[in-house]
């Protein structure tokens, strides 16, 4: 079991080709929204296949600050004594240096009382941008919410105007001052909302706000990610009436109340993509158990262009690579296009591919900040605005580098698999936010990766 530890580092050396099977955890970008959705109904909710990541601990603590009881049930992590912890009532928990608990993969039990505090404090929200998704559920059920402006990974400005405009269209009054957003509404009303951009979190927030609104809400230009479909499935099991999730047009007929339910989180497609990139770089043959081929169509097509062989397998995805990659051009786009979360992985693969690839970031500014770290390892990358020109080199060179965010951190670890000598990736706590036992899973495939 890991914890938030700012001193932790990944130690990586090149090793043999990868082989074997590895399982993906539940989706980070789904479970956090599902946890927020539990605010919509009193009673005890159950979420299964919850990943052991720090962000789950942050969201659990955020809900706890509102008066919601969040407990974890999981198998003991390797190395635990098995002794019950008095404070956790026998649950397997570990507390970080910043007071945030990471949990062993398993089940979350979330007990939402009738009376909760509709406020999300700065000290928790600033740690994770996804915290903003408590806004919609709080306004929908309680008629008011006070939420600090979100923080999270540092890769460019991402305003929440789309969220607020949608809530205003549904009748909420919105005020922003002193770093907080306050929303009020006696009861939200159904409305037609056209998103200026298919924002994932805005779609999540507005869907959760609409399920208890009076009348019908229509969200046009909605985000289409699988995690939104997962959220809609969860809410419909609670008694919501949502149609069209996973398409650009979502229709929600408001209901008077919802009931708690049990739900299994979908697999994490970004974690699956990371293991596919790992075998693409290091070579070998692996099976990514639990991964959904249909959630990764566009990325898999790009990896195939680069010389990998990838196909569906019973219960997962099979992939192989000779460890020799070919360049291609990549542009990030809203789902089902290549997600911005995949881009650091693709840039790392292109860094050792044969030829020149152009990578275009169409979604967020500032997401090339890890490129300097790859250059320290010998990568030939030139950036200009939203574009990166990547000229492949035969080998990278091991170096001390720093993970600036979750996905870039994982990509730098993978870069160490094809770098001569030893690579040390500091800032492992960033990776902990989105990956469960990252070093252990890579090591299970034969990679020479250790957490120190």
N, C-alpha and C positions, 0 to 999 in steps of 0.2 A: 504494500500500500504506500502511496506517495503523499506528499504534502507540499504546500506552497513553500518553496525554499529558494530564496534569491541567490544562494551560493551554488546551487546544483548545476552540473555541467554534463553534457553528453560527450563521451570519449569514443571516437570512431576510427577504425582502421579498415583498409581494404581487405576483403577476405574471399572465400570461395563463392561460386555462384549460389544463388538462393534456391532453396527447395523446401517442399513440405506444404503444410496448410496453416492458415492463420484466420482467426475469426474476427469480424468487425463488431464493434459495440453498437449500442443504440445511438441514434443520431443526436448530436449536441444541438443542432439547429432545430430539432423538433422537441426534445424533452424540456428545454427551457420555456418554450411557449405553452406546452402542455401543463407545466407546473403553474404558470400564470393563469391558465384556464381554470384551474381548480378554485380560484377565487370566486367564480361565478355561481357556485352552489355550496350550501352548507352540508356538512357531513364528511365522511371519510372516503377519499379517492385513492385508487391504487394504480401506480404506474410501474410496469415491468420492463425488463431489458434496459435499465437505466445505466448509463456509462459511468465509470469511476473517474470523473474529471472534476477539476476544481470549480469550474463554472456551475456545476450542479450544486456544489456546496455554497457558492455565493448566492444563487437563487434561493436555496433552502433557508439561508440566513436572512435574506430579504423578506421572504414570506414569514419567517419567524418573528421579525421585527414588527410585523402587522398583527401578530397574535395567532398566526396559523401554526399548528403543530406538524412538523415534518420529521418523520422517523425513517430509518433505513434498515433494511433486512437483506443480508447478503452472506455468502460463504466467507469464512475467514481468509484473509489474504495470507499468502505464503510468508512465514516468518512471524505471524502473530502468535501470541501465547495461547489464545483461546480463552483467556480469563475474561469474565464479563467486566464491563466498565460501569461503575455505579452511576455516573452522570448520564450515560447514554442508555441505561436500562438494559444492558447486555448487548446492545447493537455494536457493530464494528464501525468505529469512527476514528478519525485522526484529526487533530486540530493544527492548523498551520501557524506560522509565525504572525500572520495578520489576522488570526482568529477565524479563518475560513476552513470549513471541514471538507475534505475530499472523502468520497464514499466508495466502498467496494461495489462492483457491478451487481445489481440485483433489483430489488423492488423498493420503491418509495411509497410510503403511506402518508397521505396529506389530509389532515383533519382541519377543515375550514369551519370556524365557529360562526354563529349568527352575527356577533359583534366583532369587527376587525378595525384596525387603525388604517385609514385609507391614505397612507403616506409612505413614500419610498425615500429613505434618507440618502443624502449625498455620499456618505462614506462607503455605502454599498453600491449605489448606482454607478459611481465613477469607476468602479472596478470592472464593469461589464455593460457594454452597450445594449445588450438584449434586455436589460432590466426595464426598458421603456415599455415593454409589452404588458406590464401590469396596469398601464394607464387605462386602456379600453375596458378590461374587466371591472376595475374599480368604479369607473363612472357608470357602467352599465348596471351594476348591482346595487351600489350605494349612492349613486347620484353625485359623487364628488371624489376627487383625487388630487393629491399633491405629490408630484414626482420630480426629483432632481433631474437636471439635464444630464443625459447619459455620457459615460466615458467609454472605456474599452480599448481595443487595439488602435494604435496610432498610425493610421495610414490615410489621412485625409479627412476633410470636413464632410460630414453626412448629416444635414439638418433634418429635424423631425417635423418640418412644416407640413409634409404630406399627411402625417398622422393627425395633426391639429386641425387642418382644413377639413378632413373627413369627419372629425368629431363635431366641428362647428356646423357642417352640413346636416348633421343629425340633431342639432338643437343645443349643443353644449356651449356654454360660455367659457372662453379660454383667456387666461391671464398669465403673463410670464414676468417674473421679477426675482431678483436676488438669487438667480441660479435655479429656480424652481418653476415648474409649470403647474398651474392649478386649473382644473376643469370642473364644471358644475352643470347639472341638468336634473330637473325633477324626474324626468324619464326621457331617455333618448327616443327619437322618432325615426322611422325608416326614411331613407332618402336615396336618391341616385347619386353615386359618387364616381367620378371619373378621375383616376389617378394619373398625374402628369408623368409618372414613371412607375413601372411595375415593381415597386418596392416590396421586398419579402416581409420585413417587419411591419411595415404600414398595413399590408394586407392582413397579416395575423391580428394586429391590433384592432382594425376596423371590423373584421369578422367577429371577434370576441365581443366588441362593443354592440354589434348589431343583433346578436342572438337574443338579447333581452329587450331590444327596442320595440316600440309600438309600431306595428306595420311592417312593410317589406322594404328591405335595403338591397340595392343593386350596386355592386362594385364592378366597374368597367376598367379594363386595362389592369386587371389584377395580376399579381405574380402567380406563377404556375408551378412552383417547386413542389416536389413530393412531400416535403414537410408540411406544406399548407393542406394538402389532402389528408395527411395524418392528423392534423389538428381538427379538420372538419369531421373526420370519422369519430374522433374522441368526443367532440361537442355533440354530434348527432346521437351518440350513445347516451349522452346526458339528457337528451330530449330536445335538442336544437333542431331546426329545420333549415339545412344548408344544401343547396344544389349548385353544381358547377365548379366545385373546388378542383384545382388542377387545370382549369381552363382560364381564359382571360376575362370571363364573365361569371361572377358568383352572385347568386341570389339567396338572400337570407330572410325568412319569414320569422319575425320576432315572436317569442313565447313569453309567458308570464313568469315561469320559473324553470330551473334545471335541477337535476338530481345527480349525485355522485356516481361514478362508475369505475370500472377497471379497464385498463388499456395497455397494450404492448407497443413500445416505441419501435418505429421502423429502423432498419440498419443505417449506419452513417456512411453516406456515399463519398464524403470527402476523405474519411479514413480509408475506405476501400481504394479510392484513387491514389492515395499515398503508397499503399502496398503495391499497386500496379506500377507506379513510377519506380519504386525500389527495385523490382525485378527487371524493369526496362533498363535501368542503369547498370545494375550488378550482373545481369544475365541470370539464366536459370529457368526454373519452371515451378509455379506455385498455384495453389488454389486459395482464393479468398472466400472463406465460408461466410454465408449470410448476406453477401453483397448482392445487390440487385442490378443486373445487366441493363434493364430498361431505365434505370435512373442515371445511367452513365453513357448513354448512346453517343453523344457528340464527342465527349472526351475519348472514348474508346476508338472512335473513328480517327481522331487525330493521332493517338498512340499507334494505331495500325499503320497510318501514313509514315510513322517514324521507324517502322520495321518490327513492331511487336506483333505477336499472335495472341488474340484474346477471344474467348468464346464463353457462352453460358455453360455452366456445369451443374450437376444436381446439387441444389442448395447453395449455389454461389457462382463464382466466376473463375475460370481457368486462364492462366496467362503464362506465356513463355517469351524469352528474349535471348538472343545470342550475345547481348551486351554491346552490340554495334548499332547505333541509332543514326537516323537520317533526319536532316533538318526539314522543318515545315513552318508555315506561318500560322499564327494563333491570334484570334481576337476574342476578348471576353464579351459576353452578351448575356442578357437575362435568360433564365431557364426556358427552353432546353438547350441553350447555347453553352459554350464553355464558361463555367463559373469563374469569377475572380478569385475564389479560394483555390482553384486549381493552378493558377498562373505561376506561383513560385515553383511548383513541381515541374511545369512545362519548361520554364526558363532554365532550371537546373538540368533537365534532360537535354535541352538544346545546347547547353554549355559544352557538352562532350559529344554532340552529334556531328555527323559529317555534312558540312555545308553551312549556309547562313540562313537563319530564321528571323522573321520580324514578328514581334509580339506587340499587340495593341491593346491598351487598357481603355475600355469604353465606359466603365461603370464608376470607378472611384479614382480620385487623384491621389498621388503619394504612395502608390503601391509598388514602387520600384526601389524602396529604401533599403532593401536587403541586397540589392545588386552590388553595392560596394563590398559587402562581405564575400560574395562570390568572386569578385575581382581579387580580393586578398588571396583567394585560393587559385588564382591563375586564369579565371574565366575572362573571355574577350567579349565584353558587353558594352555597348554604347547606348545611352538613353537620351531621348530628346522629347520632352513633353509627355505625351501618352504612349510613346513608342519606345521599344527597345530592339536594337539590332544585335543579335547573338551570333557570333562566329564561333563555331565549335572548335575545341582544341582536343588533342588526343587524350590528355590526362589532366586532372586538376592536381593541386599540390596541397597537402595537409597544412592547416594553419589554425590559429586561434581566432574564432569568429563569435559574433553575438547574435542571438535570435531576437529580432525586433518585434515579432508578433507570432501568433500560433502557427499559421501555415508556412510563413517564411522560416520559422524555426525548424519545422519538420523537414523542409526542403534542404536546409543546410546540413542536417544530419544525413540525409540521403546523398548529398554531395560528397560527404566523407567516405562513402562506400566506393567512390571511384577517384579518390585522391591519394597520391603517393604519400606514405608516412601517416602521421597521426593528426586527426582533426579534433579540436576541442570546441564544442558549441556551448557557450555560456548562455544564461537566461533560460534555462530549462523550464522555469516556472511558467513561461509563456506557453510552451508546448503542453504542459500539464493541464492547461485550461481546456484543451480540446481533444487530447489523446489519452486513452487509458493504457498505462504500462507500455509506453511507446518503445522504449529500449528492449523490454522483455519480449514483446511481440516480434520485433525485428530479429532479435537473437534466436528466437525459436525457428526462424527460417535459415539460420546459419550466418547471419550478419555479425560482424565483430563490433558490436555496439554495447556500451556500458554506461550506466548513470553513476557519476562520481560526485 
